């Protein structure tokens, strides 16, 4: 029984020694990393800048009128030439060399671009 107690004490002492070595071997600045502190400071400054910008934009939004914005604009009116009163409007004359054809039972007409021209198709 005495051996068990001695063995427990030795194991306990070894564990305590290992823990002490671990604690003393850590650097003195453990938990005081300067890069993390500078990064935190820069992030806090950035958050403050963004909050200021949000407040500025909210003030601008309050100053704007609440009228809806027109995305589409009305096209300008087209003015067509008006024939003089009493004038008789006639359709242009159909050339004499037009051809009637049919495709799939649907009639269509071929008109030459210039009078007197025919194609041999």
Rosetta constraint file for C-alpha pairs under 8 A:
AtomPair CA 1 CA 5 HARMONIC 6.66 0.50
AtomPair CA 2 CA 6 HARMONIC 6.29 0.50
AtomPair CA 3 CA 7 HARMONIC 6.02 0.50
AtomPair CA 4 CA 8 HARMONIC 6.15 0.50
AtomPair CA 5 CA 9 HARMONIC 6.20 0.50
AtomPair CA 6 CA 10 HARMONIC 6.18 0.50
AtomPair CA 7 CA 11 HARMONIC 6.15 0.50
AtomPair CA 8 CA 12 HARMONIC 5.96 0.50
AtomPair CA 9 CA 13 HARMONIC 6.02 0.50
AtomPair CA 10 CA 14 HARMONIC 6.13 0.50
AtomPair CA 11 CA 15 HARMONIC 6.23 0.50
AtomPair CA 12 CA 16 HARMONIC 6.20 0.50
AtomPair CA 13 CA 17 HARMONIC 6.10 0.50
AtomPair CA 14 CA 18 HARMONIC 6.21 0.50
AtomPair CA 15 CA 19 HARMONIC 6.23 0.50
AtomPair CA 16 CA 20 HARMONIC 6.12 0.50
AtomPair CA 17 CA 21 HARMONIC 6.12 0.50
AtomPair CA 18 CA 22 HARMONIC 6.15 0.50
AtomPair CA 19 CA 23 HARMONIC 6.19 0.50
AtomPair CA 20 CA 24 HARMONIC 6.12 0.50
AtomPair CA 21 CA 25 HARMONIC 5.93 0.50
AtomPair CA 22 CA 26 HARMONIC 6.59 0.50
AtomPair CA 26 CA 30 HARMONIC 6.83 0.50
AtomPair CA 29 CA 33 HARMONIC 6.73 0.50
AtomPair CA 32 CA 37 HARMONIC 7.81 0.50
AtomPair CA 33 CA 37 HARMONIC 6.58 0.50
AtomPair CA 34 CA 38 HARMONIC 6.10 0.50
AtomPair CA 35 CA 39 HARMONIC 6.04 0.50
AtomPair CA 36 CA 40 HARMONIC 6.01 0.50
AtomPair CA 37 CA 41 HARMONIC 6.13 0.50
AtomPair CA 38 CA 42 HARMONIC 6.16 0.50
AtomPair CA 39 CA 43 HARMONIC 6.12 0.50
AtomPair CA 40 CA 44 HARMONIC 6.14 0.50
AtomPair CA 41 CA 45 HARMONIC 6.27 0.50
AtomPair CA 42 CA 46 HARMONIC 6.17 0.50
AtomPair CA 43 CA 47 HARMONIC 6.16 0.50
AtomPair CA 44 CA 48 HARMONIC 6.24 0.50
AtomPair CA 45 CA 49 HARMONIC 6.24 0.50
AtomPair CA 46 CA 50 HARMONIC 6.22 0.50
AtomPair CA 47 CA 51 HARMONIC 6.14 0.50
AtomPair CA 48 CA 52 HARMONIC 6.21 0.50
AtomPair CA 49 CA 53 HARMONIC 6.22 0.50
AtomPair CA 50 CA 54 HARMONIC 6.17 0.50
AtomPair CA 51 CA 55 HARMONIC 6.31 0.50
AtomPair CA 52 CA 56 HARMONIC 6.25 0.50
AtomPair CA 53 CA 57 HARMONIC 6.18 0.50
AtomPair CA 54 CA 58 HARMONIC 6.10 0.50
AtomPair CA 55 CA 59 HARMONIC 6.27 0.50
AtomPair CA 56 CA 60 HARMONIC 6.36 0.50
AtomPair CA 57 CA 61 HARMONIC 6.14 0.50
AtomPair CA 58 CA 62 HARMONIC 6.30 0.50
AtomPair CA 59 CA 63 HARMONIC 6.43 0.50
AtomPair CA 60 CA 64 HARMONIC 6.48 0.50
AtomPair CA 83 CA 87 HARMONIC 6.61 0.50
AtomPair CA 94 CA 98 HARMONIC 7.67 0.50
AtomPair CA 95 CA 111 HARMONIC 7.15 0.50
AtomPair CA 95 CA 112 HARMONIC 7.60 0.50
AtomPair CA 95 CA 115 HARMONIC 6.40 0.50
AtomPair CA 97 CA 111 HARMONIC 7.32 0.50
AtomPair CA 97 CA 112 HARMONIC 7.36 0.50
AtomPair CA 97 CA 115 HARMONIC 7.70 0.50
AtomPair CA 97 CA 116 HARMONIC 7.18 0.50
AtomPair CA 97 CA 118 HARMONIC 7.42 0.50
AtomPair CA 98 CA 109 HARMONIC 6.94 0.50
AtomPair CA 98 CA 110 HARMONIC 5.64 0.50
AtomPair CA 98 CA 111 HARMONIC 4.79 0.50
AtomPair CA 98 CA 112 HARMONIC 6.71 0.50
AtomPair CA 99 CA 109 HARMONIC 5.65 0.50
AtomPair CA 99 CA 110 HARMONIC 5.10 0.50
AtomPair CA 99 CA 111 HARMONIC 6.75 0.50
AtomPair CA 100 CA 107 HARMONIC 6.92 0.50
AtomPair CA 100 CA 108 HARMONIC 5.93 0.50
AtomPair CA 100 CA 109 HARMONIC 4.51 0.50
AtomPair CA 100 CA 110 HARMONIC 6.33 0.50
AtomPair CA 101 CA 107 HARMONIC 5.72 0.50
AtomPair CA 101 CA 108 HARMONIC 5.44 0.50
AtomPair CA 101 CA 109 HARMONIC 6.06 0.50
AtomPair CA 101 CA 110 HARMONIC 7.57 0.50
AtomPair CA 102 CA 106 HARMONIC 5.33 0.50
AtomPair CA 102 CA 107 HARMONIC 4.27 0.50
AtomPair CA 102 CA 108 HARMONIC 5.88 0.50
AtomPair CA 103 CA 107 HARMONIC 6.49 0.50
AtomPair CA 103 CA 108 HARMONIC 7.62 0.50
AtomPair CA 112 CA 116 HARMONIC 7.70 0.50
AtomPair CA 112 CA 117 HARMONIC 6.11 0.50
AtomPair CA 112 CA 118 HARMONIC 6.51 0.50
AtomPair CA 113 CA 117 HARMONIC 7.49 0.50
